[in-house]
Amino acid sequence: MSVDATTVRRIAHLARVAVADDEVEHLRGEINAILAFVEQLSEVDVEGVEPMTSVTPMVMKKRPDVVTDGGDADAVLRNAPATEKNYFLVPKVVE
């Protein structure tokens, strides 16, 4: 797959990037090189290769799911500048 100058301009427009006319050909070459590399990747045999999320084996750190003093509304709201009926009052920002 290759892109033409019109496609480069459209990609730049969608990305909200200003591209001068003299840069279009250079960018077209760059994008075509990237697409050629992606096509090469599709030729790699990955049969039997397990998908991974990282190149290093990692285990998610998990904390115990325990109840804390967060349920004490009076203690939580004590630092709030303004409250009403156990809720924080904030200034209205949307009309």
C-alpha positions as CSV (number, residue, x, y, z in Angstrom):
1,M,0.0,0.0,0.0
2,S,1.3,3.5,-0.8
3,V,-0.1,6.9,-0.2
4,D,-0.2,9.8,-2.6
5,A,0.1,13.6,-2.0
6,T,-3.6,14.0,-1.5
7,T,-3.6,11.3,1.2
8,V,-0.7,13.0,3.0
9,R,-2.5,16.3,3.0
10,R,-5.7,14.6,4.4
11,I,-3.7,12.8,7.2
12,A,-2.0,16.2,8.1
13,H,-5.5,17.8,8.2
14,L,-6.9,15.1,10.4
15,A,-3.9,15.3,12.7
16,R,-4.2,19.1,12.8
17,V,-0.6,19.5,11.5
18,A,0.4,22.3,9.2
19,V,2.3,20.9,6.2
20,A,3.9,23.1,3.6
21,D,3.6,22.1,0.0
22,D,7.4,21.4,-0.3
23,E,7.2,19.0,2.7
24,V,4.4,16.8,1.2
25,E,6.8,14.6,-1.0
26,H,9.2,14.0,1.9
27,L,6.3,13.0,4.2
28,R,4.8,10.8,1.4
29,G,8.2,8.9,1.3
30,E,8.2,8.6,5.1
31,I,4.7,7.3,5.3
32,N,5.3,4.8,2.5
33,A,8.4,3.5,4.3
34,I,6.4,3.0,7.5
35,L,3.7,1.1,5.6
36,A,6.3,-1.0,3.8
37,F,7.7,-2.0,7.2
38,V,4.3,-2.9,8.5
39,E,3.7,-5.1,5.4
40,Q,7.0,-6.9,6.2
41,L,5.7,-7.6,9.7
42,S,2.7,-9.4,8.3
43,E,5.1,-11.9,6.7
44,V,6.6,-13.0,10.0
45,D,5.5,-16.4,11.2
46,V,4.1,-16.1,14.7
47,E,2.5,-19.5,14.9
48,G,2.8,-20.7,18.5
49,V,4.0,-17.4,19.8
50,E,2.0,-16.3,22.8
51,P,0.8,-12.7,22.9
52,M,2.5,-10.5,25.4
53,T,1.9,-7.1,26.9
54,S,5.5,-6.3,27.8
55,V,9.0,-7.5,26.8
56,T,9.8,-8.2,30.4
57,P,7.6,-10.5,32.5
58,M,5.7,-8.5,35.0
59,V,3.0,-9.3,37.6
60,M,0.4,-6.6,38.4
61,K,0.9,-5.3,41.9
62,K,-2.4,-5.7,43.8
63,R,-3.4,-4.3,47.1
64,P,-5.8,-6.1,49.4
65,D,-9.4,-5.0,49.0
66,V,-10.1,-3.9,52.6
67,V,-12.5,-1.4,54.0
68,T,-10.8,1.8,55.2
69,D,-12.0,4.9,57.1
70,G,-13.2,6.4,53.8
71,G,-16.7,5.6,54.8
72,D,-16.6,8.3,57.6
73,A,-18.3,11.1,55.7
74,D,-17.8,13.6,58.6
75,A,-14.1,13.0,58.7
76,V,-13.8,13.2,54.9
77,L,-15.8,16.4,54.5
78,R,-14.0,18.1,57.4
79,N,-11.4,19.5,55.0
80,A,-13.9,20.6,52.3
81,P,-14.3,24.4,52.0
82,A,-18.1,24.0,51.5
83,T,-20.4,21.1,51.9
84,E,-24.1,20.3,51.8
85,K,-25.9,17.1,52.9
86,N,-22.6,15.1,52.9
87,Y,-21.5,16.3,49.5
88,F,-18.7,18.6,48.4
89,L,-20.0,22.0,47.0
90,V,-18.0,23.2,44.0
91,P,-18.5,26.4,42.0
92,K,-20.6,26.0,38.9
93,V,-18.4,26.0,35.8
94,V,-20.9,25.0,33.1
95,E,-23.9,27.2,32.2
